[in-house]
Amino acid sequence: MMSDFVLAPNDRPVAIPVGELLPWAAFGGLLLLLAIYFVGAEQGAQSLISGMYVHEFVHDGRHLLGFPCH
């Protein structure tokens, strides 16, 4: 009968070397810092992009993360 068989995985997880993971972690950290800048500081005098388009696009995210804007 088919119910007599027990399936047990014999595969072990493959370890990822830190040298291969580090560049991706640095890239992800850079993207997160860029996102925090645009959500938290992109307005007014320190604005890199003229106009209020970025501010209005991330306005609700600013309040959700606790950044005051008005």
PQR file of N, CA, C, O and H, with PARSE charges and radii, in Angstrom:
ATOM      1  N   MET A   1       0.827  -1.176   0.000 -0.4000 1.5000
ATOM      2  CA  MET A   1       0.000   0.000   0.000 -0.0000 2.0000
ATOM      3  C   MET A   1       0.880   1.251   0.000  0.5500 1.7000
ATOM      4  O   MET A   1       2.023   1.238   0.457 -0.5500 1.4000
ATOM      5  N   MET A   2       0.311   2.309  -0.521 -0.4000 1.5000
ATOM      6  CA  MET A   2       1.033   3.574  -0.573 -0.0000 2.0000
ATOM      7  C   MET A   2       1.212   4.198   0.808  0.5500 1.7000
ATOM      8  O   MET A   2       2.142   4.978   1.011 -0.5500 1.4000
ATOM      9  H   MET A   2      -0.617   2.319  -0.892  0.4000 1.0000
ATOM     10  N   SER A   3       0.354   3.875   1.745 -0.4000 1.5000
ATOM     11  CA  SER A   3       0.459   4.473   3.068 -0.0000 2.0000
ATOM     12  C   SER A   3       1.587   3.865   3.892  0.5500 1.7000
ATOM     13  O   SER A   3       1.848   4.341   4.997 -0.5500 1.4000
ATOM     14  H   SER A   3      -0.401   3.241   1.580  0.4000 1.0000
ATOM     15  N   ASP A   4       2.251   2.853   3.408 -0.4000 1.5000
ATOM     16  CA  ASP A   4       3.356   2.240   4.134 -0.0000 2.0000
ATOM     17  C   ASP A   4       4.675   2.994   3.938  0.5500 1.7000
ATOM     18  O   ASP A   4       5.641   2.734   4.655 -0.5500 1.4000
ATOM     19  H   ASP A   4       2.039   2.466   2.510  0.4000 1.0000
ATOM     20  N   PHE A   5       4.727   3.903   2.999 -0.4000 1.5000
ATOM     21  CA  PHE A   5       5.964   4.631   2.706 -0.0000 2.0000
ATOM     22  C   PHE A   5       6.051   5.889   3.573  0.5500 1.7000
ATOM     23  O   PHE A   5       5.067   6.603   3.766 -0.5500 1.4000
ATOM     24  H   PHE A   5       3.942   4.114   2.417  0.4000 1.0000
ATOM     25  N   VAL A   6       7.240   6.134   4.083 -0.4000 1.5000
ATOM     26  CA  VAL A   6       7.511   7.344   4.857 -0.0000 2.0000
ATOM     27  C   VAL A   6       8.557   8.144   4.090  0.5500 1.7000
ATOM     28  O   VAL A   6       9.644   7.647   3.795 -0.5500 1.4000
ATOM     29  H   VAL A   6       8.039   5.554   3.926  0.4000 1.0000
ATOM     30  N   LEU A   7       8.217   9.367   3.776 -0.4000 1.5000
ATOM     31  CA  LEU A   7       9.141  10.227   3.047 -0.0000 2.0000
ATOM     32  C   LEU A   7       9.883  11.110   4.033  0.5500 1.7000
ATOM     33  O   LEU A   7       9.274  11.888   4.766 -0.5500 1.4000
ATOM     34  H   LEU A   7       7.333   9.770   4.015  0.4000 1.0000
ATOM     35  N   ALA A   8      11.182  10.988   4.045 -0.4000 1.5000
ATOM     36  CA  ALA A   8      12.016  11.816   4.905 -0.0000 2.0000
ATOM     37  C   ALA A   8      13.056  12.504   4.022  0.5500 1.7000
ATOM     38  O   ALA A   8      13.768  11.836   3.272 -0.5500 1.4000
ATOM     39  H   ALA A   8      11.678  10.356   3.449  0.4000 1.0000
ATOM     40  N   PRO A   9      13.150  13.809   4.101 -0.5600 1.5000
ATOM     41  CA  PRO A   9      14.142  14.506   3.266  0.2800 2.0000
ATOM     42  C   PRO A   9      15.560  14.207   3.728  0.5500 1.7000
ATOM     43  O   PRO A   9      15.858  14.226   4.922 -0.5500 1.4000
ATOM     44  N   ASN A  10      16.407  13.936   2.784 -0.4000 1.5000
ATOM     45  CA  ASN A  10      17.814  13.665   3.080 -0.0000 2.0000
ATOM     46  C   ASN A  10      18.697  14.843   2.719  0.5500 1.7000
ATOM     47  O   ASN A  10      19.897  14.819   2.993 -0.5500 1.4000
ATOM     48  H   ASN A  10      16.165  13.921   1.814  0.4000 1.0000
ATOM     49  N   ASP A  11      18.135  15.862   2.118 -0.4000 1.5000
ATOM     50  CA  ASP A  11      18.913  17.023   1.707 -0.0000 2.0000
ATOM     51  C   ASP A  11      19.153  17.936   2.892  0.5500 1.7000
ATOM     52  O   ASP A  11      18.274  18.140   3.729 -0.5500 1.4000
ATOM     53  H   ASP A  11      17.160  15.882   1.895  0.4000 1.0000
ATOM     54  N   ARG A  12      20.348  18.477   2.948 -0.4000 1.5000
ATOM     55  CA  ARG A  12      20.691  19.455   3.979 -0.0000 2.0000
ATOM     56  C   ARG A  12      20.717  20.836   3.331  0.5500 1.7000
ATOM     57  O   ARG A  12      21.045  20.952   2.150 -0.5500 1.4000
ATOM     58  H   ARG A  12      21.062  18.311   2.268  0.4000 1.0000
ATOM     59  N   PRO A  13      20.379  21.887   4.081 -0.5600 1.5000
ATOM     60  CA  PRO A  13      20.435  23.232   3.508  0.2800 2.0000
ATOM     61  C   PRO A  13      21.870  23.604   3.123  0.5500 1.7000
ATOM     62  O   PRO A  13      22.827  23.214   3.793 -0.5500 1.4000
ATOM     63  N   VAL A  14      21.995  24.342   2.066 -0.4000 1.5000
ATOM     64  CA  VAL A  14      23.303  24.769   1.596 -0.0000 2.0000
ATOM     65  C   VAL A  14      23.668  26.071   2.296  0.5500 1.7000
ATOM     66  O   VAL A  14      22.873  27.010   2.312 -0.5500 1.4000
ATOM     67  H   VAL A  14      21.217  24.659   1.522  0.4000 1.0000
ATOM     68  N   ALA A  15      24.850  26.133   2.868 -0.4000 1.5000
ATOM     69  CA  ALA A  15      25.312  27.336   3.547 -0.0000 2.0000
ATOM     70  C   ALA A  15      25.721  28.385   2.519  0.5500 1.7000
ATOM     71  O   ALA A  15      26.383  28.066   1.532 -0.5500 1.4000
ATOM     72  H   ALA A  15      25.496  25.370   2.855  0.4000 1.0000
ATOM     73  N   ILE A  16      25.331  29.621   2.748 -0.4000 1.5000
ATOM     74  CA  ILE A  16      25.706  30.721   1.867 -0.0000 2.0000
ATOM     75  C   ILE A  16      26.915  31.412   2.485  0.5500 1.7000
ATOM     76  O   ILE A  16      26.838  31.876   3.622 -0.5500 1.4000
ATOM     77  H   ILE A  16      24.794  29.880   3.551  0.4000 1.0000
ATOM     78  N   PRO A  17      28.027  31.491   1.765 -0.5600 1.5000
ATOM     79  CA  PRO A  17      29.214  32.166   2.314  0.2800 2.0000
ATOM     80  C   PRO A  17      28.958  33.654   2.546  0.5500 1.7000
ATOM     81  O   PRO A  17      28.243  34.296   1.777 -0.5500 1.4000
ATOM     82  N   VAL A  18      29.541  34.186   3.597 -0.4000 1.5000
ATOM     83  CA  VAL A  18      29.354  35.595   3.953 -0.0000 2.0000
ATOM     84  C   VAL A  18      29.879  36.498   2.841  0.5500 1.7000
ATOM     85  O   VAL A  18      29.329  37.574   2.607 -0.5500 1.4000
ATOM     86  H   VAL A  18      30.123  33.664   4.221  0.4000 1.0000
ATOM     87  N   GLY A  19      30.930  36.074   2.159 -0.4000 1.5000
ATOM     88  CA  GLY A  19      31.489  36.869   1.078 -0.0000 2.0000
ATOM     89  C   GLY A  19      30.511  37.075  -0.063  0.5500 1.7000
ATOM     90  O   GLY A  19      30.566  38.100  -0.743 -0.5500 1.4000
ATOM     91  H   GLY A  19      31.377  35.199   2.349  0.4000 1.0000
ATOM     92  N   GLU A  20      29.628  36.135  -0.284 -0.4000 1.5000
ATOM     93  CA  GLU A  20      28.611  36.287  -1.328 -0.0000 2.0000
ATOM     94  C   GLU A  20      27.398  37.062  -0.831  0.5500 1.7000
ATOM     95  O   GLU A  20      26.701  37.692  -1.627 -0.5500 1.4000
ATOM     96  H   GLU A  20      29.583  35.303   0.268  0.4000 1.0000
ATOM     97  N   LEU A  21      27.139  37.025   0.450 -0.4000 1.5000
ATOM     98  CA  LEU A  21      25.983  37.695   1.021 -0.0000 2.0000
ATOM     99  C   LEU A  21      26.234  39.172   1.297  0.5500 1.7000
ATOM    100  O   LEU A  21      25.311  39.983   1.219 -0.5500 1.4000
ATOM    101  H   LEU A  21      27.705  36.513   1.096  0.4000 1.0000
ATOM    102  N   LEU A  22      27.462  39.522   1.615 -0.4000 1.5000
ATOM    103  CA  LEU A  22      27.800  40.886   2.021 -0.0000 2.0000
ATOM    104  C   LEU A  22      27.485  41.949   0.966  0.5500 1.7000
ATOM    105  O   LEU A  22      26.920  42.982   1.326 -0.5500 1.4000
ATOM    106  H   LEU A  22      28.212  38.863   1.679  0.4000 1.0000
ATOM    107  N   PRO A  23      27.815  41.758  -0.311 -0.5600 1.5000
ATOM    108  CA  PRO A  23      27.456  42.802  -1.288  0.2800 2.0000
ATOM    109  C   PRO A  23      25.945  43.020  -1.398  0.5500 1.7000
ATOM    110  O   PRO A  23      25.498  44.155  -1.562 -0.5500 1.4000
ATOM    111  N   TRP A  24      25.161  41.957  -1.310 -0.4000 1.5000
ATOM    112  CA  TRP A  24      23.701  42.098  -1.383 -0.0000 2.0000
ATOM    113  C   TRP A  24      23.172  42.794  -0.135  0.5500 1.7000
ATOM    114  O   TRP A  24      22.236  43.588  -0.227 -0.5500 1.4000
ATOM    115  H   TRP A  24      25.523  41.035  -1.177  0.4000 1.0000
ATOM    116  N   ALA A  25      23.744  42.516   1.011 -0.4000 1.5000
ATOM    117  CA  ALA A  25      23.320  43.185   2.249 -0.0000 2.0000
ATOM    118  C   ALA A  25      23.657  44.677   2.186  0.5500 1.7000
ATOM    119  O   ALA A  25      22.861  45.508   2.623 -0.5500 1.4000
ATOM    120  H   ALA A  25      24.504  41.871   1.085  0.4000 1.0000
ATOM    121  N   ALA A  26      24.820  45.018   1.650 -0.4000 1.5000
ATOM    122  CA  ALA A  26      25.194  46.432   1.515 -0.0000 2.0000
ATOM    123  C   ALA A  26      24.272  47.142   0.528  0.5500 1.7000
ATOM    124  O   ALA A  26      23.859  48.275   0.778 -0.5500 1.4000
ATOM    125  H   ALA A  26      25.466  44.343   1.295  0.4000 1.0000
ATOM    126  N   PHE A  27      23.949  46.501  -0.576 -0.4000 1.5000
ATOM    127  CA  PHE A  27      23.038  47.081  -1.560 -0.0000 2.0000
ATOM    128  C   PHE A  27      21.642  47.284  -0.965  0.5500 1.7000
ATOM    129  O   PHE A  27      21.023  48.326  -1.181 -0.5500 1.4000
ATOM    130  H   PHE A  27      24.284  45.581  -0.778  0.4000 1.0000
ATOM    131  N   GLY A  28      21.150  46.304  -0.227 -0.4000 1.5000
ATOM    132  CA  GLY A  28      19.846  46.428   0.431 -0.0000 2.0000
ATOM    133  C   GLY A  28      19.842  47.537   1.465  0.5500 1.7000
ATOM    134  O   GLY A  28      18.868  48.281   1.578 -0.5500 1.4000
ATOM    135  H   GLY A  28      21.653  45.458  -0.052  0.4000 1.0000
ATOM    136  N   GLY A  29      20.938  47.652   2.229 -0.4000 1.5000
ATOM    137  CA  GLY A  29      21.041  48.730   3.212 -0.0000 2.0000
ATOM    138  C   GLY A  29      21.050  50.098   2.559  0.5500 1.7000
ATOM    139  O   GLY A  29      20.448  51.040   3.075 -0.5500 1.4000
ATOM    140  H   GLY A  29      21.729  47.048   2.137  0.4000 1.0000
ATOM    141  N   LEU A  30      21.734  50.215   1.418 -0.4000 1.5000
ATOM    142  CA  LEU A  30      21.752  51.476   0.687 -0.0000 2.0000
ATOM    143  C   LEU A  30      20.356  51.840   0.170  0.5500 1.7000
ATOM    144  O   LEU A  30      19.946  52.999   0.237 -0.5500 1.4000
ATOM    145  H   LEU A  30      22.223  49.450   0.999  0.4000 1.0000
ATOM    146  N   LEU A  31      19.634  50.847  -0.342 -0.4000 1.5000
ATOM    147  CA  LEU A  31      18.267  51.103  -0.799 -0.0000 2.0000
ATOM    148  C   LEU A  31      17.360  51.524   0.357  0.5500 1.7000
ATOM    149  O   LEU A  31      16.520  52.409   0.196 -0.5500 1.4000
ATOM    150  H   LEU A  31      19.967  49.905  -0.397  0.4000 1.0000
ATOM    151  N   LEU A  32      17.528  50.892   1.523 -0.4000 1.5000
ATOM    152  CA  LEU A  32      16.725  51.271   2.685 -0.0000 2.0000
ATOM    153  C   LEU A  32      17.034  52.692   3.149  0.5500 1.7000
ATOM    154  O   LEU A  32      16.123  53.440   3.503 -0.5500 1.4000
ATOM    155  H   LEU A  32      18.211  50.174   1.654  0.4000 1.0000
ATOM    156  N   LEU A  33      18.320  53.069   3.150 -0.4000 1.5000
ATOM    157  CA  LEU A  33      18.671  54.438   3.533 -0.0000 2.0000
ATOM    158  C   LEU A  33      18.110  55.456   2.548  0.5500 1.7000
ATOM    159  O   LEU A  33      17.659  56.529   2.949 -0.5500 1.4000
ATOM    160  H   LEU A  33      19.060  52.461   2.862  0.4000 1.0000
ATOM    161  N   LEU A  34      18.136  55.125   1.272 -0.4000 1.5000
ATOM    162  CA  LEU A  34      17.566  56.012   0.269 -0.0000 2.0000
ATOM    163  C   LEU A  34      16.054  56.151   0.452  0.5500 1.7000
ATOM    164  O   LEU A  34      15.505  57.245   0.321 -0.5500 1.4000
ATOM    165  H   LEU A  34      18.502  54.254   0.946  0.4000 1.0000
ATOM    166  N   ALA A  35      15.389  55.038   0.754 -0.4000 1.5000
ATOM    167  CA  ALA A  35      13.948  55.083   0.987 -0.0000 2.0000
ATOM    168  C   ALA A  35      13.618  55.905   2.230  0.5500 1.7000
ATOM    169  O   ALA A  35      12.656  56.673   2.220 -0.5500 1.4000
ATOM    170  H   ALA A  35      15.836  54.149   0.859  0.4000 1.0000
ATOM    171  N   ILE A  36      14.397  55.758   3.291 -0.4000 1.5000
ATOM    172  CA  ILE A  36      14.156  56.537   4.508 -0.0000 2.0000
ATOM    173  C   ILE A  36      14.383  58.019   4.238  0.5500 1.7000
ATOM    174  O   ILE A  36      13.665  58.866   4.771 -0.5500 1.4000
ATOM    175  H   ILE A  36      15.178  55.134   3.299  0.4000 1.0000
ATOM    176  N   TYR A  37      15.389  58.340   3.405 -0.4000 1.5000
ATOM    177  CA  TYR A  37      15.593  59.751   3.070 -0.0000 2.0000
ATOM    178  C   TYR A  37      14.367  60.312   2.359  0.5500 1.7000
ATOM    179  O   TYR A  37      13.870  61.375   2.730 -0.5500 1.4000
ATOM    180  H   TYR A  37      15.972  57.653   2.972  0.4000 1.0000
ATOM    181  N   PHE A  38      13.877  59.610   1.343 -0.4000 1.5000
ATOM    182  CA  PHE A  38      12.754  60.139   0.577 -0.0000 2.0000
ATOM    183  C   PHE A  38      11.486  60.209   1.419  0.5500 1.7000
ATOM    184  O   PHE A  38      10.687  61.130   1.253 -0.5500 1.4000
ATOM    185  H   PHE A  38      14.282  58.746   1.041  0.4000 1.0000
ATOM    186  N   VAL A  39      11.293  59.261   2.310 -0.4000 1.5000
ATOM    187  CA  VAL A  39      10.093  59.306   3.149 -0.0000 2.0000
ATOM    188  C   VAL A  39      10.246  60.332   4.262  0.5500 1.7000
ATOM    189  O   VAL A  39       9.287  61.029   4.594 -0.5500 1.4000
ATOM    190  H   VAL A  39      11.942  58.513   2.445  0.4000 1.0000
ATOM    191  N   GLY A  40      11.431  60.435   4.841 -0.4000 1.5000
ATOM    192  CA  GLY A  40      11.594  61.254   6.030 -0.0000 2.0000
ATOM    193  C   GLY A  40      12.115  62.658   5.840  0.5500 1.7000
ATOM    194  O   GLY A  40      11.822  63.526   6.662 -0.5500 1.4000
ATOM    195  H   GLY A  40      12.210  59.869   4.572  0.4000 1.0000
ATOM    196  N   ALA A  41      12.879  62.920   4.785 -0.4000 1.5000
ATOM    197  CA  ALA A  41      13.539  64.220   4.708 -0.0000 2.0000
ATOM    198  C   ALA A  41      13.344  64.947   3.392  0.5500 1.7000
ATOM    199  O   ALA A  41      13.788  66.089   3.274 -0.5500 1.4000
ATOM    200  H   ALA A  41      13.116  62.215   4.118  0.4000 1.0000
ATOM    201  N   GLU A  42      12.722  64.364   2.422 -0.4000 1.5000
ATOM    202  CA  GLU A  42      12.592  64.994   1.108 -0.0000 2.0000
ATOM    203  C   GLU A  42      11.458  66.013   1.124  0.5500 1.7000
ATOM    204  O   GLU A  42      10.335  65.730   0.705 -0.5500 1.4000
ATOM    205  H   GLU A  42      12.362  63.436   2.519  0.4000 1.0000
ATOM    206  N   GLN A  43      11.779  67.185   1.610 -0.4000 1.5000
ATOM    207  CA  GLN A  43      10.829  68.307   1.582 -0.0000 2.0000
ATOM    208  C   GLN A  43      11.566  69.570   1.969  0.5500 1.7000
ATOM    209  O   GLN A  43      12.596  69.509   2.640 -0.5500 1.4000
ATOM    210  H   GLN A  43      12.691  67.414   1.950  0.4000 1.0000
ATOM    211  N   GLY A  44      11.067  70.673   1.567 -0.4000 1.5000
ATOM    212  CA  GLY A  44      11.582  71.955   2.017 -0.0000 2.0000
ATOM    213  C   GLY A  44      12.986  72.280   1.561  0.5500 1.7000
ATOM    214  O   GLY A  44      13.337  72.052   0.404 -0.5500 1.4000
ATOM    215  H   GLY A  44      10.230  70.722   1.022  0.4000 1.0000
ATOM    216  N   ALA A  45      13.803  72.818   2.477 -0.4000 1.5000
ATOM    217  CA  ALA A  45      15.124  73.345   2.143 -0.0000 2.0000
ATOM    218  C   ALA A  45      16.111  72.256   1.718  0.5500 1.7000
ATOM    219  O   ALA A  45      16.973  72.515   0.878 -0.5500 1.4000
ATOM    220  H   ALA A  45      13.518  73.003   3.417  0.4000 1.0000
ATOM    221  N   GLN A  46      16.010  71.071   2.264 -0.4000 1.5000
ATOM    222  CA  GLN A  46      16.960  70.011   1.937 -0.0000 2.0000
ATOM    223  C   GLN A  46      16.489  69.134   0.783  0.5500 1.7000
ATOM    224  O   GLN A  46      17.002  68.029   0.609 -0.5500 1.4000
ATOM    225  H   GLN A  46      15.310  70.861   2.946  0.4000 1.0000
ATOM    226  N   SER A  47      15.555  69.586   0.015 -0.4000 1.5000
ATOM    227  CA  SER A  47      14.972  68.802  -1.061 -0.0000 2.0000
ATOM    228  C   SER A  47      15.934  68.673  -2.233  0.5500 1.7000
ATOM    229  O   SER A  47      16.523  69.663  -2.667 -0.5500 1.4000
ATOM    230  H   SER A  47      15.138  70.484   0.157  0.4000 1.0000
ATOM    231  N   LEU A  48      16.094  67.463  -2.743 -0.4000 1.5000
ATOM    232  CA  LEU A  48      16.901  67.226  -3.939 -0.0000 2.0000
ATOM    233  C   LEU A  48      16.075  67.394  -5.206  0.5500 1.7000
ATOM    234  O   LEU A  48      16.613  67.743  -6.256 -0.5500 1.4000
ATOM    235  H   LEU A  48      15.615  66.659  -2.390  0.4000 1.0000
ATOM    236  N   ILE A  49      14.789  67.153  -5.116 -0.4000 1.5000
ATOM    237  CA  ILE A  49      13.895  67.224  -6.261 -0.0000 2.0000
ATOM    238  C   ILE A  49      12.953  68.392  -6.042  0.5500 1.7000
ATOM    239  O   ILE A  49      12.290  68.477  -5.009 -0.5500 1.4000
ATOM    240  H   ILE A  49      14.352  66.870  -4.262  0.4000 1.0000
ATOM    241  N   SER A  50      12.894  69.298  -7.019 -0.4000 1.5000
ATOM    242  CA  SER A  50      12.049  70.477  -6.851 -0.0000 2.0000
ATOM    243  C   SER A  50      10.574  70.090  -6.902  0.5500 1.7000
ATOM    244  O   SER A  50      10.190  69.088  -7.505 -0.5500 1.4000
ATOM    245  H   SER A  50      13.433  69.228  -7.858  0.4000 1.0000
ATOM    246  N   GLY A  51       9.774  70.908  -6.258 -0.4000 1.5000
ATOM    247  CA  GLY A  51       8.344  70.640  -6.212 -0.0000 2.0000
ATOM    248  C   GLY A  51       7.979  69.772  -5.024  0.5500 1.7000
ATOM    249  O   GLY A  51       8.841  69.394  -4.231 -0.5500 1.4000
ATOM    250  H   GLY A  51      10.085  71.722  -5.768  0.4000 1.0000
ATOM    251  N   MET A  52       6.716  69.462  -4.907 -0.4000 1.5000
ATOM    252  CA  MET A  52       6.221  68.693  -3.773 -0.0000 2.0000
ATOM    253  C   MET A  52       5.745  67.303  -4.195  0.5500 1.7000
ATOM    254  O   MET A  52       5.019  66.647  -3.448 -0.5500 1.4000
ATOM    255  H   MET A  52       6.016  69.769  -5.551  0.4000 1.0000
ATOM    256  N   TYR A  53       6.145  66.850  -5.380 -0.4000 1.5000
ATOM    257  CA  TYR A  53       5.654  65.565  -5.882 -0.0000 2.0000
ATOM    258  C   TYR A  53       6.086  64.398  -5.004  0.5500 1.7000
ATOM    259  O   TYR A  53       5.272  63.535  -4.676 -0.5500 1.4000
ATOM    260  H   TYR A  53       6.735  67.382  -5.986  0.4000 1.0000
ATOM    261  N   VAL A  54       7.359  64.363  -4.621 -0.4000 1.5000
ATOM    262  CA  VAL A  54       7.844  63.257  -3.779 -0.0000 2.0000
ATOM    263  C   VAL A  54       7.179  63.319  -2.420  0.5500 1.7000
ATOM    264  O   VAL A  54       6.770  62.289  -1.883 -0.5500 1.4000
ATOM    265  H   VAL A  54       8.021  65.064  -4.887  0.4000 1.0000
ATOM    266  N   HIS A  55       7.066  64.505  -1.858 -0.4000 1.5000
ATOM    267  CA  HIS A  55       6.437  64.656  -0.545 -0.0000 2.0000
ATOM    268  C   HIS A  55       4.990  64.166  -0.567  0.5500 1.7000
ATOM    269  O   HIS A  55       4.558  63.448   0.335 -0.5500 1.4000
ATOM    270  H   HIS A  55       7.398  65.341  -2.294  0.4000 1.0000
ATOM    271  N   GLU A  56       4.262  64.549  -1.579 -0.4000 1.5000
ATOM    272  CA  GLU A  56       2.863  64.129  -1.658 -0.0000 2.0000
ATOM    273  C   GLU A  56       2.740  62.634  -1.925  0.5500 1.7000
ATOM    274  O   GLU A  56       1.785  62.005  -1.471 -0.5500 1.4000
ATOM    275  H   GLU A  56       4.613  65.133  -2.312  0.4000 1.0000
ATOM    276  N   PHE A  57       3.691  62.057  -2.656 -0.4000 1.5000
ATOM    277  CA  PHE A  57       3.646  60.627  -2.956 -0.0000 2.0000
ATOM    278  C   PHE A  57       3.873  59.781  -1.699  0.5500 1.7000
ATOM    279  O   PHE A  57       3.264  58.722  -1.546 -0.5500 1.4000
ATOM    280  H   PHE A  57       4.467  62.569  -3.025  0.4000 1.0000
ATOM    281  N   VAL A  58       4.745  60.245  -0.805 -0.4000 1.5000
ATOM    282  CA  VAL A  58       5.069  59.466   0.395 -0.0000 2.0000
ATOM    283  C   VAL A  58       4.425  60.050   1.651  0.5500 1.7000
ATOM    284  O   VAL A  58       4.807  59.689   2.764 -0.5500 1.4000
ATOM    285  H   VAL A  58       5.240  61.105  -0.930  0.4000 1.0000
ATOM    286  N   HIS A  59       3.449  60.948   1.485 -0.4000 1.5000
ATOM    287  CA  HIS A  59       2.860  61.659   2.613 -0.0000 2.0000
ATOM    288  C   HIS A  59       2.275  60.729   3.671  0.5500 1.7000
ATOM    289  O   HIS A  59       2.566  60.898   4.856 -0.5500 1.4000
ATOM    290  H   HIS A  59       3.138  61.241   0.581  0.4000 1.0000
ATOM    291  N   ASP A  60       1.471  59.766   3.284 -0.4000 1.5000
ATOM    292  CA  ASP A  60       0.870  58.863   4.266 -0.0000 2.0000
ATOM    293  C   ASP A  60       1.915  57.966   4.919  0.5500 1.7000
ATOM    294  O   ASP A  60       1.796  57.629   6.097 -0.5500 1.4000
ATOM    295  H   ASP A  60       1.235  59.629   2.323  0.4000 1.0000
ATOM    296  N   GLY A  61       2.933  57.581   4.163 -0.4000 1.5000
ATOM    297  CA  GLY A  61       4.020  56.788   4.734 -0.0000 2.0000
ATOM    298  C   GLY A  61       4.785  57.559   5.787  0.5500 1.7000
ATOM    299  O   GLY A  61       5.252  56.982   6.770 -0.5500 1.4000
ATOM    300  H   GLY A  61       3.030  57.855   3.207  0.4000 1.0000
ATOM    301  N   ARG A  62       4.918  58.864   5.589 -0.4000 1.5000
ATOM    302  CA  ARG A  62       5.586  59.704   6.587 -0.0000 2.0000
ATOM    303  C   ARG A  62       4.847  59.642   7.919  0.5500 1.7000
ATOM    304  O   ARG A  62       5.464  59.461   8.969 -0.5500 1.4000
ATOM    305  H   ARG A  62       4.539  59.333   4.791  0.4000 1.0000
ATOM    306  N   HIS A  63       3.539  59.791   7.873 -0.4000 1.5000
ATOM    307  CA  HIS A  63       2.761  59.755   9.108 -0.0000 2.0000
ATOM    308  C   HIS A  63       2.761  58.358   9.717  0.5500 1.7000
ATOM    309  O   HIS A  63       2.789  58.215  10.940 -0.5500 1.4000
ATOM    310  H   HIS A  63       3.038  59.938   7.020  0.4000 1.0000
ATOM    311  N   LEU A  64       2.731  57.341   8.888 -0.4000 1.5000
ATOM    312  CA  LEU A  64       2.738  55.968   9.381 -0.0000 2.0000
ATOM    313  C   LEU A  64       4.038  55.671  10.131  0.5500 1.7000
ATOM    314  O   LEU A  64       4.024  54.970  11.142 -0.5500 1.4000
ATOM    315  H   LEU A  64       2.708  57.456   7.895  0.4000 1.0000
ATOM    316  N   LEU A  65       5.150  56.197   9.644 -0.4000 1.5000
ATOM    317  CA  LEU A  65       6.452  55.958  10.274 -0.0000 2.0000
ATOM    318  C   LEU A  65       6.770  56.968  11.367  0.5500 1.7000
ATOM    319  O   LEU A  65       7.808  56.853  12.018 -0.5500 1.4000
ATOM    320  H   LEU A  65       5.162  56.766   8.822  0.4000 1.0000
ATOM    321  N   GLY A  66       5.908  57.949  11.585 -0.4000 1.5000
ATOM    322  CA  GLY A  66       6.095  58.893  12.682 -0.0000 2.0000
ATOM    323  C   GLY A  66       6.889  60.132  12.337  0.5500 1.7000
ATOM    324  O   GLY A  66       7.338  60.839  13.239 -0.5500 1.4000
ATOM    325  H   GLY A  66       5.065  58.042  11.056  0.4000 1.0000
ATOM    326  N   PHE A  67       7.078  60.421  11.052 -0.4000 1.5000
ATOM    327  CA  PHE A  67       7.777  61.642  10.653 -0.0000 2.0000
ATOM    328  C   PHE A  67       6.764  62.774  10.579  0.5500 1.7000
ATOM    329  O   PHE A  67       5.751  62.649   9.890 -0.5500 1.4000
ATOM    330  H   PHE A  67       6.713  59.846  10.319  0.4000 1.0000
ATOM    331  N   PRO A  68       7.022  63.888  11.282 -0.5600 1.5000
ATOM    332  CA  PRO A  68       6.104  65.027  11.157  0.2800 2.0000
ATOM    333  C   PRO A  68       6.357  65.768   9.846  0.5500 1.7000
ATOM    334  O   PRO A  68       7.499  65.858   9.395 -0.5500 1.4000
ATOM    335  N   CYS A  69       5.324  66.286   9.247 -0.4000 1.5000
ATOM    336  CA  CYS A  69       5.534  67.040   7.998 -0.0000 2.0000
ATOM    337  C   CYS A  69       4.687  68.292   7.921  0.5500 1.7000
ATOM    338  O   CYS A  69       4.924  69.120   7.042 -0.5500 1.4000
ATOM    339  H   CYS A  69       4.396  66.212   9.614  0.4000 1.0000
ATOM    340  N   HIS A  70       3.722  68.471   8.787 -0.4000 1.5000
ATOM    341  CA  HIS A  70       2.958  69.715   8.797 -0.0000 2.0000
ATOM    342  C   HIS A  70       2.306  69.914  10.123  0.5500 1.7000
ATOM    343  O   HIS A  70       1.615  70.912  10.328 -0.5500 1.4000
ATOM    344  H   HIS A  70       3.529  67.798   9.501  0.4000 1.0000
TER
END
